[in-house]
Every structure is written in structure tokens, then in C-alpha cells.
Amino acid sequence: MRSEFTEKFQKVDDEFRKVHTRFDHNERMIGQLIHMVGEQNKANKEIRTEQNTLEHSVDILNRRQLRMEADIEALKKK
């Protein structure tokens, strides 16, 4: 009777260790994922900032081009 109890207890203990190992592994993976998401958010913010800067530069170039085209038309009319 005692050996059956010991055997069952050992099985339960082994299963607990497996679950605990999986939990630790999952916890590490979640930590890595959180870090990766943070890094991705940082990269996205940098990309958005660069994109906004480039869009602003394109707007300035477009305005200058329009101004030059208007100046060329004015010179043609003279």
C-alpha cells in the first residue's frame, strides 16, 4: 500500500515538474515577446518620424516646383 502511494506521489511530482518547466519556458518566451514588441514599436516610431520628415520635404519640393513652373510661364508670356 505504501509503495503504491509513493509511486503515485512520484508520478504527481514528476508531472508537477513538467508543468513547472513548461511554465518557466513560457514565461521566458513571453518576456522575449514583450521585448520584441517594444523594439518593434520603437522601430515603427522611428520609421513614422522619418516618413513625416520625408513627406514634409516632398511638400516643400512640390511647392518649389509649382513656383518655378509659374515663374517659367510668366517669363514665357513676356
N, C-alpha and C positions, 0 to 999 in steps of 0.2 A: 504494500500500500504506500509506504513512504517513498519507494523508488519511483512509483507512478507519479506521485505528487512532484517529486524532484524533477522527473523527466518533463512533466507538463510545465512546471515553473521554468525550466531551462528553455523550452520552446517559446514561451511567452517572453522571456528575457531576450532571446535571440531576435524575435520579431520586433520587440521594442528597439533594439539596437539598429535593426534595419531601417525602421521608421525614423529613428533619430538621425541616422546617417543621411537618409533622403532629405529630411528636413534641413539639415545643415547644408547639404548640397543646393537645395532650392533657395535657401536663404542667401547663399553666396551668389547664385545666379541672379536673384532679384537685385542684390546690391550692384552687380555688374550692369544689369539692365538700367537701373536708375542712373548710374554714372554715364552710360552710353546715351541715354535720353538727354541728360544735362549737357553733354558735349555736343549732341546734335542740335539742341536748342541754341547753344552758343554759336555754333557754325551758321545756323539759319539766321540768327540776328545779324551776324557779320555780313552774310550774303544780302540780306534786306538793306542794310546800311549802304553797302557798295552799289546795289541796284538803284537805290534812291539817288545816290551821288551821280551815277551814270545817266539816269533819267533827267536829272537837273541839267547836266552837261549837254545832253541831246537837245533839250528845250532851248538852251542858250544858243547852240549852233543853228537850230531851226530858225530862231528869231533873227540871227545874223544873216542867214541865207536869204530870208524874206526881205530884210533890209537891203541887202546887196542887189537882189533882183529888182526891187523898187528903184534903187539908185540907177541901175543899168537901164531900166525902162525910161527913167527921167532923162538920162543922158541921150538915149536914142531919139527922144522927142525934140531935143534941142537942135 
